[in-house]
Each structure stands twice: as C-alpha cells, then as structure tokens.
Amino acid sequence: VTDAYGYQIQINGSKIVDIPTGDTTKYDFTDVTPDTNYTFKLRAYNIGGESAWTEVLNVTTLPDPPSVPVDISVETSKYSVTLSWPSVERAEAYWLMVDGVKIDNGNNTTFTHDNLRALSGHTYFIKAVNRGGESAWSEQIDVTTWPEEPAIPTNILSTSGKTSISLSWYSVPYAESYEVEIDGQAIQNVTD
C-alpha cells in the first residue's frame, strides 16, 4: 500500500502481528498444526492512522501424509486379480503400481485387474495419498493367475498281467495330478 509504514495481521481473531516495514508484503506464519483452519485479517498503517481490516481470509493447513496401506487381501482367478485393503486414516486417494504402470484408483479400497492371461504373473504396490503428501509404497505383492483347466488325457494305453493292470497316457498341459476311475467307483489320485 502506498505510504504505508507497516502492516498488522490479525490471526484467529485475536493475535496481532506487527510488521513495521512498509516495504515488506509477506509474512510466514509457522506456528501451525496440520489440517487446521486459521483466519487472517490484514490492515496497513502510517502516521495518519490505520486502514480498515480486510475481509477474513480462511486458510486450512495441509494434513499429515497418510500411512502405508496394510492388510492387503488378494483374490485370484484365471483371468483377474482383485486387491482390497482397509481404508487408511487421512487417505484421500490411492495409487497403485500395476506391473510397472501407475494407476490412480481414486478413493476406492478395491482394485480389479482383469482381462489377464491364465497362469500369468503380476506385481502390485499400493500407496495412500492426500493433499499433504503420500505414503511409501506397500510391500510388493506378487500374484500368479490360475492356469487353464487341463484337457482330457489322450492316447491312453494299458497293459495287463496276472495281478495288475498298468495305464499310461500323454502328459496334459496344466495338469497337476490325474484321477483314475476304476470300475465306475474307486478313484485313485495320481501325481506322477
């Protein structure tokens, strides 16, 4: 303000800070608490008196950053992976790193990665963010989708002796074990 000797700042309706140099038009208020509203009014003064106060200026400090998301649960299928986690205090949004690509998940605490290939590996990290900053990334989450169902075994061969019958067949992709039904009732699980 022209011809101002100084300024006065009223903080929260009571504390008045005097800035005696008219050339200074900046004030840093550092005695603040995160995520708290403060009110300010400003007026100029000189030898002839004081101006009226400005309108109230409301300023809210930034919150502390949220903590890292924990207790992340994973649901896996052949073609999708779903991650979910409890809401993090002070979080306004969540970011995910999905196979090296950063994704803004908004304020959702669930993320579904779909249209995946069966038996494919994927890596995830999650962080919470707010206006005051961001948490560190969560621990790395490595997930492999389920395999396709195995096909029906083919080229089944049998040999029999007096006391046993031996069966053999071609190996089937994605098979972890085989079940052999005997006389329509007994089922034997074969893993080799």
C-alpha positions in Angstrom: 0.0 0.0 0.0 1.4 3.4 -0.9 2.6 5.5 2.1 2.2 2.5 4.5 4.7 2.4 7.3 3.8 -1.1 8.2 1.1 -3.7 8.4 -0.8 -5.6 11.1 -2.0 -9.1 10.7 -4.8 -10.5 12.9 -4.6 -14.3 13.3 -7.7 -16.3 14.5 -9.5 -13.1 15.6 -7.1 -12.2 18.4 -3.3 -12.4 17.9 -2.0 -9.3 16.1 1.4 -9.4 14.4 3.0 -6.0 13.6 5.2 -5.8 10.5 6.8 -2.3 10.9 8.4 -2.0 7.4 6.1 -0.8 4.7 8.3 -2.5 2.0 7.6 -5.9 3.4 4.5 -7.5 1.9 5.0 -11.1 3.0 4.6 -12.9 6.3 5.2 -16.6 7.1 3.1 -17.9 10.0 4.9 -21.1 11.2 3.2 -21.8 14.5 0.6 -24.1 12.8 -1.0 -27.5 13.3 -1.6 -29.9 10.3 -5.2 -30.0 8.9 -6.3 -26.9 10.9 -8.2 -23.8 9.8 -6.8 -20.4 10.5 -8.3 -17.0 9.9 -6.4 -13.9 8.9 -7.1 -10.1 8.5 -4.7 -7.5 7.3 -4.5 -3.7 7.6 -2.0 -1.0 6.8 -0.9 1.8 9.0 1.1 5.0 8.8 1.5 8.2 10.8 -2.0 9.3 9.8 -3.7 6.1 11.3 -4.8 2.6 10.4 -6.8 1.3 7.4 -9.9 -0.9 8.0 -9.3 -4.6 8.3 -9.5 -6.7 5.1 -12.2 -9.4 4.8 -11.4 -12.6 6.7 -9.1 -14.9 4.8 -9.7 -18.6 5.8 -6.7 -20.9 5.3 -6.5 -24.6 6.2 -3.1 -26.2 6.6 -2.3 -29.4 4.8 -2.8 -32.7 6.7 0.0 -35.1 7.6 0.5 -37.7 4.8 -1.4 -41.0 5.3 0.4 -44.2 6.4 1.1 -47.1 4.1 -1.8 -49.4 3.3 -1.6 -52.8 5.1 -3.6 -56.0 5.4 -4.0 -56.2 1.7 -6.0 -59.2 0.6 -5.8 -60.8 -2.8 -8.4 -62.8 -4.7 -7.2 -64.6 -7.8 -8.9 -66.3 -10.7 -7.8 -67.5 -14.2 -8.3 -64.1 -15.8 -8.3 -61.5 -13.0 -6.7 -60.4 -9.7 -8.7 -58.3 -7.1 -6.8 -56.5 -4.4 -8.6 -55.0 -1.4 -7.4 -53.2 1.8 -8.9 -51.4 4.8 -9.3 -47.6 4.5 -6.2 -45.7 5.6 -6.7 -42.8 8.0 -6.2 -39.4 6.3 -6.1 -41.0 2.8 -8.0 -39.1 0.2 -7.0 -41.4 -2.7 -4.9 -44.5 -3.5 -2.4 -45.1 -6.2 -1.3 -48.5 -7.5 1.7 -49.6 -9.4 0.4 -52.4 -11.5 3.1 -54.3 -13.5 5.1 -51.1 -13.6 2.3 -48.8 -14.6 1.0 -46.1 -12.1 -2.8 -46.1 -11.7 -5.0 -43.6 -9.8 -7.6 -45.6 -8.0 -9.5 -42.6 -6.6 -10.7 -43.3 -3.1 -11.6 -46.9 -3.8 -10.1 -49.6 -1.5 -10.6 -52.3 -4.1 -8.9 -52.8 -7.4 -9.6 -55.4 -10.0 -7.0 -56.2 -12.7 -8.9 -58.1 -15.4 -8.6 -59.4 -18.9 -5.4 -61.2 -17.9 -4.0 -64.4 -19.3 -4.2 -67.6 -17.4 -1.1 -68.6 -15.5 0.5 -65.1 -15.8 2.5 -63.3 -13.2 1.7 -59.8 -11.9 3.3 -57.4 -9.4 1.4 -54.7 -7.4 2.2 -51.9 -4.9 -0.3 -49.6 -3.2 0.2 -46.2 -1.6 -2.2 -43.8 0.1 -2.2 -40.0 -0.8 -3.8 -36.8 0.4 -3.2 -33.1 -0.1 -0.4 -33.2 2.4 1.7 -35.9 0.6 1.8 -39.6 0.1 2.8 -42.7 2.0 5.6 -45.0 0.9 4.6 -47.9 -1.4 3.2 -51.0 0.3 5.2 -54.2 0.3 5.5 -55.8 -3.1 2.6 -58.2 -3.9 3.3 -60.9 -6.5 0.4 -62.9 -7.9 0.1 -65.6 -10.5 -3.3 -66.1 -12.1 -4.8 -69.6 -12.1 -4.0 -72.0 -15.0 -6.5 -73.1 -17.6 -8.4 -76.3 -16.9 -6.5 -79.3 -18.2 -7.7 -81.1 -21.4 -8.9 -84.7 -21.4 -6.0 -87.1 -21.4 -5.3 -88.8 -24.7 -3.5 -91.8 -26.1 -4.4 -94.0 -23.1 -2.5 -97.3 -23.2 -3.0 -100.3 -21.0 -1.0 -103.4 -20.3 -2.3 -106.2 -18.1 -0.7 -109.0 -16.2 -2.0 -111.7 -13.9 -2.1 -109.4 -10.8 -2.1 -105.8 -12.2 -3.1 -103.5 -14.9 -0.8 -100.6 -15.9 -2.2 -97.5 -17.6 -0.2 -94.7 -19.3 -1.2 -91.5 -21.3 0.3 -88.4 -22.7 1.0 -85.6 -20.3 -1.7 -82.9 -20.3 -0.7 -79.2 -20.1 -1.7 -77.5 -16.8 -2.4 -80.9 -15.1 -1.1 -81.1 -11.5 -2.4 -84.6 -11.0 -4.7 -87.2 -12.6 -7.7 -89.1 -11.3 -8.2 -92.6 -12.4 -11.7 -94.1 -12.0 -11.7 -97.9 -11.5 -14.9 -99.9 -12.3 -17.0 -96.8 -12.1 -16.4 -96.3 -8.4 -12.9 -96.1 -6.8 -10.9 -93.0 -7.8 -7.2 -93.0 -7.5 -5.2 -89.7 -7.5 -2.0 -90.0 -9.5 0.6 -87.2 -9.2 3.5 -88.7 -11.2 
